[in-house]
Amino acid sequence: MRMLMHSCGLIPNTATYTSLVDCCCRLGRMADAEGLLHDMYANSVSPNTATFTCMIDGYGKAGRLEDAFAVISLMKQAGAAPNIPTFTALLCACFQCDMPSRSQEVLDTMRANGIDPSELPPQLLRQATSF
């Protein structure tokens, strides 16, 4: 898809890239999603919070919890602020990867970013605080 866009002279923006990253993540094609993220930087297109949240969700579904946590650092470097959907994806990744004990780390990171964990979906918050 990237090659097709470039061969047609189309210059993708953040929304276009984010949509493609999301599709790759939903299909479990994390190498392609990572390639798109790299392309964004190479083409001076800034990923945003939604882009990074898609990556976290994809890593969680792929069983790559450490990579999901590493995205939070990438977000800070890019100047993108994590939000409730970001932390929801990260908490879900903890449970998908059978590492519920890491959920406290997510809650602490939320607080460090000025986000009240009570803003999470209630069922997820109960699940996260039961460990």
N, CA, C and O atoms as a MOPAC input file, in Angstrom:
PM7 MOZYME 1SCF
protein

 N      0.82200 1    -1.18800 1     0.00000 1
 C      0.00000 1     0.00000 1     0.00000 1
 C      0.86900 1     1.25800 1     0.00000 1
 O      0.59600 1     2.23300 1    -0.69900 1
 N      1.93800 1     1.19600 1     0.82000 1
 C      2.83000 1     2.35500 1     0.88400 1
 C      3.42700 1     2.64000 1    -0.48300 1
 O      3.49000 1     3.78800 1    -0.92200 1
 N      3.86400 1     1.58000 1    -1.14800 1
 C      4.48900 1     1.73200 1    -2.46600 1
 C      3.47600 1     2.28700 1    -3.46300 1
 O      3.81500 1     3.13700 1    -4.28700 1
 N      2.24100 1     1.81100 1    -3.39200 1
 C      1.19500 1     2.27100 1    -4.29700 1
 C      0.93300 1     3.75800 1    -4.10300 1
 O      0.82900 1     4.50400 1    -5.07600 1
 N      0.82700 1     4.18800 1    -2.85600 1
 C      0.58200 1     5.60300 1    -2.59500 1
 C      1.70100 1     6.46100 1    -3.15500 1
 O      1.45900 1     7.48000 1    -3.80300 1
 N      2.93500 1     6.03300 1    -2.89400 1
 C      4.07200 1     6.82100 1    -3.35900 1
 C      4.17700 1     6.80500 1    -4.88400 1
 O      4.52200 1     7.82300 1    -5.48500 1
 N      3.88800 1     5.68100 1    -5.51000 1
 C      3.98400 1     5.60200 1    -6.97400 1
 C      2.91300 1     6.45000 1    -7.65000 1
 O      3.09200 1     6.88200 1    -8.78900 1
 N      1.79900 1     6.69100 1    -6.95600 1
 C      0.73000 1     7.53300 1    -7.49600 1
 C      0.92900 1     9.00700 1    -7.15500 1
 O      0.13400 1     9.86300 1    -7.54200 1
 N      1.99500 1     9.28200 1    -6.43000 1
 C      2.26100 1    10.65800 1    -6.05700 1
 C      1.43300 1    11.13300 1    -4.87400 1
 O      1.37800 1    12.33000 1    -4.59500 1
 N      0.79100 1    10.20900 1    -4.17900 1
 C      0.00600 1    10.58300 1    -3.00700 1
 C      0.91300 1    10.70000 1    -1.79200 1
 O      1.79000 1     9.86500 1    -1.57100 1
 N      0.69300 1    11.72200 1    -1.02900 1
 C      1.48200 1    11.93100 1     0.17900 1
 C      0.55400 1    11.71500 1     1.36200 1
 O     -0.31100 1    12.54500 1     1.64100 1
 N      0.73700 1    10.59400 1     2.05800 1
 C     -0.15500 1    10.31500 1     3.18700 1
 C      0.10200 1    11.25300 1     4.35800 1
 O      1.22800 1    11.69400 1     4.58600 1
 N     -0.97000 1    11.54900 1     5.09900 1
 C     -0.85100 1    12.37200 1     6.30100 1
 C     -1.00900 1    11.48100 1     7.53600 1
 O     -1.08000 1    10.25800 1     7.41800 1
 N     -1.06100 1    12.08000 1     8.68800 1
 C     -1.15400 1    11.31100 1     9.93100 1
 C     -2.39700 1    10.42500 1     9.95900 1
 O     -2.32800 1     9.26900 1    10.37600 1
 N     -3.51900 1    10.95900 1     9.52200 1
 C     -4.75900 1    10.17500 1     9.53400 1
 C     -4.65200 1     8.96500 1     8.61100 1
 O     -5.09900 1     7.87300 1     8.96400 1
 N     -4.06600 1     9.15200 1     7.44200 1
 C     -3.90700 1     8.04400 1     6.49200 1
 C     -3.00600 1     6.97500 1     7.08600 1
 O     -3.34700 1     5.79300 1     7.07700 1
 N     -1.87200 1     7.38400 1     7.59500 1
 C     -0.94100 1     6.43000 1     8.19900 1
 C     -1.58600 1     5.71300 1     9.38700 1
 O     -1.44100 1     4.50000 1     9.53500 1
 N     -2.29300 1     6.45900 1    10.22500 1
 C     -2.91200 1     5.85200 1    11.40200 1
 C     -3.93500 1     4.80100 1    10.98800 1
 O     -4.02500 1     3.74200 1    11.61000 1
 N     -4.69500 1     5.08200 1     9.95700 1
 C     -5.66200 1     4.09300 1     9.45600 1
 C     -4.95800 1     2.83400 1     8.97800 1
 O     -5.41900 1     1.72400 1     9.24400 1
 N     -3.85400 1     2.99900 1     8.28000 1
 C     -3.09800 1     1.84100 1     7.79300 1
 C     -2.46100 1     1.06900 1     8.95100 1
 O     -2.46900 1    -0.16200 1     8.96000 1
 N     -1.91300 1     1.79400 1     9.92200 1
 C     -1.33100 1     1.14500 1    11.10600 1
 C     -2.41300 1     0.33700 1    11.82000 1
 O     -2.18100 1    -0.80600 1    12.21300 1
 N     -3.58600 1     0.93100 1    11.98600 1
 C     -4.68600 1     0.24600 1    12.65000 1
 C     -5.05900 1    -1.03600 1    11.90700 1
 O     -5.25500 1    -2.08000 1    12.53000 1
 N     -5.15600 1    -0.96300 1    10.59800 1
 C     -5.48600 1    -2.15900 1     9.79900 1
 C     -4.43200 1    -3.24600 1     9.98200 1
 O     -4.77000 1    -4.41100 1    10.18700 1
 N     -3.17900 1    -2.87500 1     9.90900 1
 C     -2.09900 1    -3.85400 1    10.08700 1
 C     -2.16300 1    -4.49100 1    11.47000 1
 O     -2.00500 1    -5.70400 1    11.60600 1
 N     -2.39300 1    -3.67900 1    12.48900 1
 C     -2.46300 1    -4.20200 1    13.85600 1
 C     -3.64000 1    -5.14500 1    14.02500 1
 O     -3.51900 1    -6.18200 1    14.67800 1
 N     -4.76900 1    -4.79600 1    13.44600 1
 C     -5.95400 1    -5.66500 1    13.54500 1
 C     -5.72500 1    -7.00700 1    12.85400 1
 O     -6.29900 1    -8.02300 1    13.24500 1
 N     -4.88600 1    -7.00200 1    11.83000 1
 C     -4.57600 1    -8.23300 1    11.10200 1
 C     -3.38900 1    -8.98800 1    11.69000 1
 O     -3.00500 1   -10.04500 1    11.18900 1
 N     -2.81400 1    -8.43800 1    12.75400 1
 C     -1.66200 1    -9.08500 1    13.37800 1
 C     -0.37300 1    -8.91400 1    12.59800 1
 O      0.58000 1    -9.66800 1    12.79400 1
 N     -0.33900 1    -7.94100 1    11.72800 1
 C      0.84000 1    -7.69400 1    10.89500 1
 C      1.67500 1    -6.58000 1    11.52200 1
 O      1.77200 1    -5.47600 1    10.98700 1
 N      2.27000 1    -6.89500 1    12.65600 1
 C      2.99600 1    -5.89100 1    13.42300 1
 C      4.25200 1    -5.40800 1    12.70300 1
 O      4.62600 1    -4.24400 1    12.84600 1
 N      4.90700 1    -6.26500 1    11.93800 1
 C      6.09000 1    -5.81400 1    11.19400 1
 C      5.69300 1    -4.73300 1    10.18400 1
 O      6.42800 1    -3.76700 1     9.98200 1
 N      4.53200 1    -4.90200 1     9.55500 1
 C      4.05300 1    -3.88500 1     8.61400 1
 C      3.67500 1    -2.60600 1     9.34600 1
 O      3.95200 1    -1.50800 1     8.86300 1
 N      3.04100 1    -2.74000 1    10.51300 1
 C      2.68300 1    -1.55800 1    11.30900 1
 C      3.93700 1    -0.80300 1    11.73600 1
 O      3.98000 1     0.42600 1    11.68700 1
 N      4.95600 1    -1.55000 1    12.15600 1
 C      6.22800 1    -0.92600 1    12.53900 1
 C      6.86600 1    -0.22800 1    11.34500 1
 O      7.43400 1     0.85500 1    11.48500 1
 N      6.77400 1    -0.84900 1    10.17200 1
 C      7.30700 1    -0.23200 1     8.95900 1
 C      6.60400 1     1.07200 1     8.62900 1
 O      7.23500 1     2.04400 1     8.21200 1
 N      5.29200 1     1.08600 1     8.82000 1
 C      4.53400 1     2.31300 1     8.58200 1
 C      4.93100 1     3.41000 1     9.56600 1
 O      5.05300 1     4.57600 1     9.19000 1
 N      5.13000 1     3.03400 1    10.81300 1
 C      5.56900 1     4.01800 1    11.80800 1
 C      6.93100 1     4.58900 1    11.42200 1
 O      7.16300 1     5.79300 1    11.52600 1
 N      7.82100 1     3.71800 1    10.97900 1
 C      9.13900 1     4.16600 1    10.50900 1
 C      8.98000 1     5.10800 1     9.30700 1
 O      9.64200 1     6.14200 1     9.23400 1
 N      8.10200 1     4.74500 1     8.37200 1
 C      7.85000 1     5.59500 1     7.19700 1
 C      7.33600 1     6.97300 1     7.60700 1
 O      7.69500 1     7.98500 1     7.00500 1
 N      6.49300 1     6.99900 1     8.63400 1
 C      5.97500 1     8.28300 1     9.08500 1
 C      7.12600 1     9.21300 1     9.45200 1
 O      7.18400 1    10.36200 1     9.01300 1
 N      8.03700 1     8.69100 1    10.26600 1
 C      9.18300 1     9.51100 1    10.66900 1
 C     10.04500 1     9.87500 1     9.46600 1
 O     10.50400 1    11.01100 1     9.35300 1
 N     10.26700 1     8.91700 1     8.56800 1
 C     11.10300 1     9.16100 1     7.38900 1
 C     10.49500 1    10.21900 1     6.47000 1
 O     11.21300 1    10.92200 1     5.75800 1
 N      9.15200 1    10.32500 1     6.49200 1
 C      8.46200 1    11.28800 1     5.63400 1
 C      8.00100 1    12.52800 1     6.39600 1
 O      7.15300 1    13.28400 1     5.92000 1
 N      8.57100 1    12.72700 1     7.58600 1
 C      8.25300 1    13.89900 1     8.41900 1
 C      6.76300 1    14.03200 1     8.71500 1
 O      6.22000 1    15.13600 1     8.75500 1
 N      6.11400 1    12.89200 1     8.92100 1
 C      4.71200 1    12.87500 1     9.33300 1
 C      4.69400 1    12.44300 1    10.79500 1
 O      5.20000 1    11.37300 1    11.13500 1
 N      4.12400 1    13.25500 1    11.64100 1
 C      4.14700 1    12.97800 1    13.07900 1
 C      3.03500 1    12.01700 1    13.47600 1
 O      1.86100 1    12.27600 1    13.21300 1
 N      3.40700 1    10.90300 1    14.11200 1
 C      2.36200 1    10.04000 1    14.66500 1
 C      1.68000 1    10.75300 1    15.81900 1
 O      2.29100 1    11.58000 1    16.49600 1
 N      0.42100 1    10.43200 1    16.03800 1
 C     -0.29800 1    11.06200 1    17.13400 1
 C     -0.71900 1    10.01100 1    18.16300 1
 O     -0.35200 1     8.84100 1    18.05600 1
 N     -1.47600 1    10.43400 1    19.13600 1
 C     -1.90400 1     9.52900 1    20.20400 1
 C     -2.65300 1     8.33100 1    19.64300 1
 O     -2.45900 1     7.20600 1    20.10400 1
 N     -3.50200 1     8.55900 1    18.66000 1
 C     -4.26500 1     7.44900 1    18.06600 1
 C     -3.33700 1     6.44400 1    17.38300 1
 O     -3.55800 1     5.23600 1    17.47000 1
 N     -2.30900 1     6.93400 1    16.71000 1
 C     -1.34800 1     6.04500 1    16.05100 1
 C     -0.68700 1     5.13900 1    17.07400 1
 O     -0.61600 1     3.92400 1    16.88900 1
 N     -0.20800 1     5.73400 1    18.14500 1
 C      0.48400 1     4.96800 1    19.17800 1
 C     -0.46400 1     4.01900 1    19.90600 1
 O     -0.07200 1     2.91100 1    20.27300 1
 N     -1.69900 1     4.44500 1    20.11500 1
 C     -2.67800 1     3.57600 1    20.77500 1
 C     -2.94400 1     2.33900 1    19.92300 1
 O     -3.08400 1     1.23700 1    20.45300 1
 N     -3.01200 1     2.51500 1    18.62200 1
 C     -3.16600 1     1.35600 1    17.71600 1
 C     -1.99400 1     0.39900 1    17.87700 1
 O     -2.18200 1    -0.81700 1    17.90300 1
 N     -0.79400 1     0.93800 1    17.98300 1
 C      0.39000 1     0.08400 1    18.14600 1
 C      0.31500 1    -0.68900 1    19.46600 1
 O      0.62300 1    -1.88100 1    19.49900 1
 N     -0.08400 1    -0.03700 1    20.53500 1
 C     -0.21100 1    -0.70500 1    21.83100 1
 C     -1.22300 1    -1.84400 1    21.73400 1
 O     -0.96900 1    -2.95400 1    22.20100 1
 N     -2.35600 1    -1.55900 1    21.13200 1
 C     -3.39600 1    -2.56900 1    20.96900 1
 C     -2.87200 1    -3.75700 1    20.15000 1
 O     -3.10000 1    -4.91400 1    20.50300 1
 N     -2.17900 1    -3.46000 1    19.07200 1
 C     -1.62900 1    -4.51900 1    18.22500 1
 C     -0.59400 1    -5.36400 1    18.94700 1
 O     -0.59600 1    -6.59000 1    18.83500 1
 N      0.28300 1    -4.71200 1    19.68200 1
 C      1.29600 1    -5.45800 1    20.43900 1
 C      0.63500 1    -6.35400 1    21.48100 1
 O      1.05800 1    -7.49200 1    21.68800 1
 N     -0.39100 1    -5.84600 1    22.12900 1
 C     -1.08800 1    -6.65500 1    23.11700 1
 C     -1.69800 1    -7.89400 1    22.49600 1
 O     -1.56900 1    -8.99400 1    23.03200 1
 N     -2.35900 1    -7.71800 1    21.36900 1
 C     -2.98400 1    -8.85200 1    20.67900 1
 C     -1.95200 1    -9.83800 1    20.15200 1
 O     -2.23400 1   -11.02500 1    19.99000 1
 N     -0.74900 1    -9.32900 1    19.88700 1
 C      0.33200 1   -10.19000 1    19.38200 1
 C      1.12100 1   -10.84000 1    20.51900 1
 O      2.05700 1   -11.59900 1    20.27000 1
 N      0.74600 1   -10.54300 1    21.76700 1
 C      1.45500 1   -11.12500 1    22.90500 1
 C      2.78700 1   -10.47400 1    23.20200 1
 O      3.65700 1   -11.08800 1    23.81900 1
 N      2.95500 1    -9.23600 1    22.77000 1
 C      4.22300 1    -8.51700 1    22.92200 1
 C      4.06300 1    -7.38100 1    23.93100 1
 O      4.10400 1    -6.20200 1    23.58100 1
 N      3.87900 1    -7.76900 1    25.18300 1
 C      3.58800 1    -6.79400 1    26.22800 1
 C      4.71200 1    -5.78300 1    26.43300 1
 O      4.44000 1    -4.59800 1    26.62000 1
 N      5.96000 1    -6.22300 1    26.40100 1
 C      7.06600 1    -5.27700 1    26.60500 1
 C      7.07600 1    -4.21300 1    25.50900 1
 O      7.34700 1    -3.04200 1    25.77600 1
 N      6.78200 1    -4.62400 1    24.27800 1
 C      6.71000 1    -3.64800 1    23.19000 1
 C      5.54800 1    -2.67700 1    23.40500 1
 O      5.65800 1    -1.48900 1    23.10000 1
 N      4.43600 1    -3.19100 1    23.93300 1
 C      3.28800 1    -2.32100 1    24.21900 1
 C      3.67100 1    -1.25700 1    25.25200 1
 O      3.33500 1    -0.08300 1    25.09400 1
 N      4.37500 1    -1.67100 1    26.30800 1
 C      4.81600 1    -0.70700 1    27.32000 1
 C      5.83400 1     0.27800 1    26.74300 1
 O      5.83900 1     1.45100 1    27.11500 1
 N      6.68400 1    -0.18800 1    25.84900 1
 C      7.71400 1     0.68200 1    25.25300 1
 C      7.09500 1     1.80300 1    24.42500 1
 O      7.71200 1     2.85500 1    24.25600 1
 N      5.89600 1     1.59600 1    23.91300 1
 C      5.24000 1     2.63200 1    23.10400 1
 C      4.98100 1     3.88700 1    23.93300 1
 O      5.00700 1     4.99600 1    23.39900 1
 N      4.73100 1     3.72300 1    25.22900 1
 C      4.50700 1     4.90000 1    26.08200 1
 C      5.72300 1     5.82500 1    26.03400 1
 O      5.57200 1     7.04500 1    25.97300 1
 N      6.91700 1     5.25600 1    26.06100 1
 C      8.14200 1     6.06600 1    25.96600 1
 C      8.25500 1     6.73000 1    24.59500 1
 O      8.65000 1     7.89200 1    24.48700 1
 N      7.90400 1     5.98000 1    23.55100 1
 C      7.92500 1     6.56200 1    22.19500 1
 C      6.96900 1     7.74300 1    22.10400 1
 O      7.26600 1     8.75300 1    21.46600 1
 N      5.83200 1     7.60200 1    22.74300 1
 C      4.84900 1     8.68900 1    22.72600 1
 C      5.44100 1     9.95000 1    23.34200 1
 O      5.30700 1    11.04400 1    22.79400 1
 N      6.09000 1     9.78700 1    24.47300 1
 C      6.68100 1    10.95100 1    25.14300 1
 C      7.72600 1    11.61200 1    24.25600 1
 O      7.78600 1    12.83800 1    24.16500 1
 N      8.55200 1    10.79200 1    23.60000 1
 C      9.57500 1    11.33100 1    22.70200 1
 C      8.94100 1    12.09800 1    21.55000 1
 O      9.49100 1    13.09800 1    21.08700 1
 N      7.78700 1    11.63300 1    21.08900 1
 C      7.10200 1    12.26700 1    19.95200 1
 C      6.22200 1    13.43100 1    20.38200 1
 O      5.67100 1    14.13700 1    19.53700 1
 N      6.08400 1    13.63800 1    21.69200 1
 C      5.23700 1    14.72200 1    22.17100 1
 C      3.75300 1    14.40300 1    22.11600 1
 O      2.91900 1    15.30700 1    22.14400 1
 N      3.42000 1    13.11300 1    22.03900 1
 C      2.02200 1    12.68600 1    22.02200 1
 C      1.63000 1    12.26100 1    23.43600 1
 O      2.32800 1    11.46400 1    24.06400 1
 N      0.54000 1    12.77900 1    23.92500 1
 C      0.10900 1    12.48300 1    25.29000 1
 C     -0.80100 1    11.25300 1    25.31000 1
 O     -1.77600 1    11.18700 1    24.56200 1
 N     -0.48300 1    10.28400 1    26.16300 1
 C     -1.39200 1     9.14200 1    26.30100 1
 C     -2.71700 1     9.59500 1    26.90800 1
 O     -2.76100 1    10.54100 1    27.69600 1
 N     -3.79000 1     8.91200 1    26.53300 1
 C     -5.11100 1     9.26500 1    27.04000 1
 C     -5.82500 1     8.00700 1    27.54900 1
 O     -5.21500 1     6.94100 1    27.63400 1
 N     -7.08200 1     8.12400 1    27.88000 1
 C     -7.83400 1     6.97900 1    28.40800 1
 C     -7.82200 1     5.80400 1    27.42600 1
 O     -7.55300 1     4.68100 1    27.85300 1
 N     -8.10100 1     6.00300 1    26.12800 1
 C     -8.01700 1     4.85500 1    25.21200 1
 C     -6.62500 1     4.21800 1    25.16300 1
 O     -6.50400 1     3.00400 1    24.99800 1
 N     -5.57700 1     5.03200 1    25.30600 1
 C     -4.21500 1     4.50300 1    25.32500 1
 C     -4.02600 1     3.56400 1    26.50500 1
 O     -3.53200 1     2.44700 1    26.35100 1
 N     -4.42400 1     4.02500 1    27.68200 1
 C     -4.24200 1     3.21200 1    28.87500 1
 C     -5.20500 1     2.03100 1    28.91600 1
 O     -4.88400 1     0.99000 1    29.48900 1
 N     -6.37600 1     2.18100 1    28.31700 1
 C     -7.29400 1     1.05100 1    28.19500 1
 C     -6.64400 1    -0.04400 1    27.35500 1
 O     -6.68900 1    -1.22100 1    27.71200 1
 N     -6.03900 1     0.35500 1    26.23600 1
 C     -5.34900 1    -0.61900 1    25.38000 1
 C     -4.19700 1    -1.28500 1    26.11500 1
 O     -3.98100 1    -2.48900 1    25.97100 1
 N     -3.45400 1    -0.50800 1    26.90400 1
 C     -2.32100 1    -1.06800 1    27.63500 1
 C     -2.78700 1    -2.03600 1    28.73100 1
 O     -2.17500 1    -3.08500 1    28.93400 1
 N     -3.85400 1    -1.68800 1    29.42700 1
 C     -4.39900 1    -2.60500 1    30.43200 1
 C     -4.92100 1    -3.88600 1    29.77800 1
 O     -4.68800 1    -4.98600 1    30.27800 1
 N     -5.61500 1    -3.73300 1    28.67800 1
 C     -6.10600 1    -4.92300 1    27.96300 1
 C     -4.93300 1    -5.78900 1    27.52100 1
 O     -5.02500 1    -7.01700 1    27.54800 1
 N     -3.84000 1    -5.16600 1    27.11800 1
 C     -2.64400 1    -5.92200 1    26.71300 1
 C     -2.11100 1    -6.73900 1    27.89000 1
 O     -1.67000 1    -7.87400 1    27.70900 1
 N     -2.15100 1    -6.16800 1    29.08600 1
 C     -1.69400 1    -6.90400 1    30.27600 1
 C     -2.49900 1    -8.18900 1    30.45100 1
 O     -1.94400 1    -9.24700 1    30.74500 1
 N     -3.80200 1    -8.08400 1    30.26800 1
 C     -4.65800 1    -9.24700 1    30.45400 1
 C     -4.55400 1   -10.21100 1    29.27000 1
 O     -4.58100 1   -11.42600 1    29.46200 1
 N     -4.43600 1    -9.68300 1    28.05200 1
 C     -4.28800 1   -10.54800 1    26.87800 1
 C     -2.99600 1   -11.34300 1    26.93000 1
 O     -2.92800 1   -12.46600 1    26.43200 1
 N     -1.97600 1   -10.75900 1    27.53400 1
 C     -0.66800 1   -11.41700 1    27.62600 1
 C     -0.52200 1   -12.21300 1    28.91900 1
 O      0.56700 1   -12.67500 1    29.25700 1
 N     -1.63200 1   -12.36700 1    29.63300 1
 C     -1.65400 1   -13.13000 1    30.87800 1
 C     -0.65200 1   -12.58500 1    31.90200 1
 O      0.03600 1   -13.34000 1    32.58900 1
 N     -0.59100 1   -11.26100 1    31.98100 1
 C      0.28500 1   -10.58700 1    32.94200 1
 C     -0.52600 1    -9.53600 1    33.71700 1
 O     -0.17400 1    -8.35700 1    33.70700 1
 N     -1.60000 1    -9.95500 1    34.38300 1
 C     -2.44500 1    -8.97600 1    35.07600 1
 C     -1.70200 1    -8.22000 1    36.17400 1
 O     -2.10800 1    -7.12200 1    36.55400 1
 N     -0.62400 1    -8.79800 1    36.68100 1
 C      0.13400 1    -8.11900 1    37.73500 1
 C      0.73800 1    -6.80100 1    37.24400 1
 O      1.05500 1    -5.93300 1    38.05800 1
 N      0.90100 1    -6.63900 1    35.94300 1
 C      1.46400 1    -5.39000 1    35.39200 1
 C      0.43500 1    -4.25900 1    35.37600 1
 O      0.77500 1    -3.10700 1    35.10600 1
 N     -0.82700 1    -4.59600 1    35.66600 1
 C     -1.86500 1    -3.56500 1    35.60700 1
 C     -1.61800 1    -2.44100 1    36.61400 1
 O     -1.97000 1    -1.29300 1    36.34300 1
 N     -1.02800 1    -2.74200 1    37.75900 1
 C     -0.72400 1    -1.69000 1    38.74000 1
 C      0.27100 1    -0.69200 1    38.16400 1
 O      0.17900 1     0.50800 1    38.42500 1
 N      1.21200 1    -1.18600 1    37.38800 1
 C      2.17800 1    -0.30900 1    36.71700 1
 C      1.46500 1     0.66000 1    35.77000 1
 O      1.82900 1     1.83300 1    35.67600 1
 N      0.45100 1     0.15700 1    35.07500 1
 C     -0.32200 1     1.01400 1    34.17100 1
 C     -1.05800 1     2.08400 1    34.97100 1
 O     -1.05200 1     3.25600 1    34.59500 1
 N     -1.68500 1     1.68800 1    36.06100 1
 C     -2.41000 1     2.65400 1    36.89200 1
 C     -1.46500 1     3.72300 1    37.44200 1
 O     -1.82100 1     4.90000 1    37.49800 1
 N     -0.27500 1     3.31500 1    37.84300 1
 C      0.72700 1     4.28100 1    38.33500 1
 C      1.16600 1     5.23100 1    37.22400 1
 O      1.35700 1     6.42500 1    37.45500 1
 N      1.32500 1     4.69000 1    36.01700 1
 C      1.71500 1     5.52400 1    34.86900 1
 C      0.60900 1     6.51200 1    34.52700 1
 O      0.88000 1     7.65300 1    34.15300 1
 N     -0.62800 1     6.07400 1    34.65400 1
 C     -1.75300 1     6.98600 1    34.42600 1
 C     -1.67600 1     8.16600 1    35.39200 1
 O     -1.76700 1     9.32700 1    34.99300 1
 N     -1.50900 1     7.83900 1    36.65500 1
 C     -1.44800 1     8.90700 1    37.66400 1
 C     -0.27800 1     9.84500 1    37.38500 1
 O     -0.40600 1    11.06100 1    37.52800 1
 N      0.86500 1     9.28100 1    36.98600 1
 C      2.04500 1    10.09600 1    36.67500 1
 C      1.79600 1    11.01600 1    35.48600 1
 O      2.44700 1    12.05300 1    35.35200 1
 N      0.86100 1    10.64200 1    34.63100 1
 C      0.50900 1    11.45700 1    33.47000 1
 C     -0.70700 1    12.34000 1    33.72800 1
 O     -1.25800 1    12.93500 1    32.80300 1
 N     -1.12500 1    12.42200 1    35.00700 1
 C     -2.23000 1    13.30400 1    35.37500 1
 C     -3.59500 1    12.78600 1    34.97500 1
 O     -4.53400 1    13.56800 1    34.82900 1
 N     -3.72100 1    11.48200 1    34.79600 1
 C     -5.00700 1    10.89700 1    34.41500 1
 C     -5.51900 1    10.05400 1    35.57300 1
 O     -4.81200 1     9.18600 1    36.08600 1
 N     -6.74300 1    10.31500 1    35.97500 1
 C     -7.35800 1     9.59100 1    37.08100 1
 C     -7.85200 1     8.22500 1    36.58700 1
 O     -8.68600 1     8.16300 1    35.68400 1
 N     -7.35000 1     7.14100 1    37.16500 1
 C     -7.78500 1     5.80600 1    36.73900 1
 C     -9.30000 1     5.58900 1    36.83000 1
 O     -9.83500 1     4.70300 1    36.16300 1
 N     -9.99100 1     6.38000 1    37.64100 1
 C    -11.44700 1     6.21300 1    37.74000 1
 C    -12.15200 1     6.54400 1    36.42500 1
 O    -13.34000 1     6.26000 1    36.27100 1
 N    -11.42200 1     7.14600 1    35.46900 1
 C    -11.99300 1     7.44800 1    34.16200 1
 C    -12.01100 1     6.22400 1    33.24300 1
 O    -12.60800 1     6.26200 1    32.16700 1
 N    -11.36300 1     5.14900 1    33.66200 1
 C    -11.36200 1     3.90800 1    32.88000 1
 C    -12.74300 1     3.27100 1    32.89800 1
 O    -13.54600 1     3.54900 1    33.78800 1
 N    -13.02200 1     2.41400 1    31.91500 1
 C    -14.27500 1     1.65700 1    31.98900 1
 C    -14.34200 1     0.90500 1    33.32000 1
 O    -13.36500 1     0.26000 1    33.70100 1
 N    -15.46400 1     0.97000 1    34.03400 1
 C    -15.55600 1     0.40600 1    35.38500 1
 C    -15.12900 1    -1.06300 1    35.49200 1
 O    -14.42100 1    -1.43300 1    36.42800 1
 N    -15.54500 1    -1.88000 1    34.56000 1
 C    -15.18900 1    -3.30000 1    34.64400 1
 C    -13.67600 1    -3.49500 1    34.52400 1
 O    -13.09400 1    -4.32100 1    35.22700 1
 N    -13.05400 1    -2.74200 1    33.64100 1
 C    -11.60000 1    -2.84400 1    33.46900 1
 C    -10.87100 1    -2.34800 1    34.71700 1
 O     -9.87200 1    -2.93400 1    35.13300 1
 N    -11.37100 1    -1.27500 1    35.30500 1
 C    -10.75800 1    -0.75600 1    36.52900 1
 C    -10.86200 1    -1.77700 1    37.66500 1
 O     -9.89700 1    -1.99100 1    38.39900 1
 N    -12.03700 1    -2.40900 1    37.80900 1
 C    -12.18100 1    -3.45200 1    38.84500 1
 C    -11.19400 1    -4.59200 1    38.60400 1
 O    -10.55200 1    -5.08400 1    39.53200 1
 N    -11.08800 1    -4.99300 1    37.36500 1
 C    -10.16600 1    -6.07600 1    37.01600 1
 C     -8.72000 1    -5.68500 1    37.31100 1
 O     -7.94200 1    -6.48800 1    37.82500 1
 N     -8.37200 1    -4.44800 1    36.98300 1
 C     -6.99200 1    -3.97300 1    37.16500 1
 C     -6.62200 1    -3.82000 1    38.63900 1
 O     -5.46700 1    -4.02500 1    39.01300 1
 N     -7.57700 1    -3.46800 1    39.46100 1
 C     -7.28300 1    -3.23500 1    40.86700 1
 C     -7.44500 1    -4.48300 1    41.72600 1
 O     -7.26500 1    -4.42900 1    42.94200 1
 N     -7.77900 1    -5.59600 1    41.10500 1
 C     -7.96200 1    -6.82600 1    41.88600 1
 C     -6.67000 1    -7.60600 1    42.04900 1
 O     -6.67100 1    -8.70600 1    42.60100 1
 N     -5.54500 1    -7.03100 1    41.56200 1
 C     -4.26300 1    -7.74000 1    41.66600 1
 C     -3.29200 1    -7.02900 1    42.55800 1
 O     -2.17000 1    -7.49800 1    42.74700 1

